[in-house]
Amino acid sequence: MTSVPPPLDRIASRLDVDPEEIAFLGRFDDLQLELLDTALGMAQHTEDLEVRRSMRDAVGFVPAVLRRRVIATLFPRDAPA
């Protein structure tokens, strides 16, 4: 069974920083750190969705003759066969 890293380590991993850089957060209890980790995860997920939506919207500005190729390049799993 794999153990779950402490919340501070997960936050550091999520932010792609060394845990020492955010060691000052260690003064908060684990529940507060869990809430922060959850909030960061939700924010990152929302950001990913918004970037994807923006990319899809931008495809509308590509000339129709090139649109299918651009969609296949940007969204390979979503492109029609």
Secondary structure as GFF3:
##gff-version 3
##sequence-region A 1 81
A	DSSP	alpha_helix	7	15	.	.	.	ID=ss1
A	DSSP	three_ten_helix	19	27	.	.	.	ID=ss2
A	DSSP	alpha_helix	30	59	.	.	.	ID=ss3
A	DSSP	alpha_helix	64	74	.	.	.	ID=ss4
###
